[in-house]
Amino acid sequence: MIYSIQSARQVLQERGDTTDMALFVRTSSEDMRGWDRQRIVDALLRETFIDRDTAEAISREVEELIRRSKIAVVTAP
């Protein structure tokens, strides 16, 4: 289990995971993961009746809103 942003960044770098945002997501199990917009798309497709193009557009808008707000960590819930 990862407890800090610094250790999360180190683990992601060691695994070769990269992100264009310095943003991390704290999961419900308290793990820290790198930002992945595709998870939003997947959740929208699974939980709503929208098409993939709309889900991708929404995920881009969410990502941009988070980027502009300069949030560093997002919790999964």
N, C-alpha and C positions, 0 to 999 in steps of 0.2 A: 504494500500500500504506500502511496506517495503522499507526503504531508505538506510539502511546500511547493511554491511555483518554481523556485530555483531547482529543486530536485526533479520536478516534472520536466523542465526544459532540458536538463542534463539527460534524463532517460530518453526523451524524444530525440535529442541529437544523437545519442549513442545508437538508437534504433534506426536512425536515418530518416525519421519523420520530420517533415518540414511544414511550415505554415507561413502564409504571407502576412499573417496577423500575429502579434504577440498576445494571443488570447488563449485562455484555457477554460475548460469546462470541468466543474467538479460534479462527478456522477453521484447518483443516490447511494452508491457504496463508498463514497468519499475518495475515490480515485481521481487524479487529475489527468485529463486528456487534452490533446491538442484540438484546436478548432477544426470542425469538419462540417461545412455547409450541407453536404449530402445527407447528414443525419436529419436535418430539418425537412429536406425533400422527402426522405423515406417516411418520416412520421406523418407528413401531410398526406402522402399517397395512401398510407395505411389507415389513417383516421378520418379522412374526409372523402368527398366524391369529386375532387378537382383533378384536372389532368396534369400530366408531368410538366408541361410548359408553364402552367400557372404556379405549380409548386416550386419550380426553379426560380421564377420571378419573385415570388414571396421570399424565398430563402436569400436571394440577393439583396432584397430590400432590408430584411432583418440584419444581414451581415453589415450592410452599410450603416444602418442605425447604430449598431453596436460599435462599429469602427469610429463613427463620429462622436459617440458618447465617451470614448476612451476608457471603456470598461476593460479590466484586465482578466477578471475571472467571472464566468457565468455558472450558476448552479443549474443542474439538469432539470429540477422541478420547475 
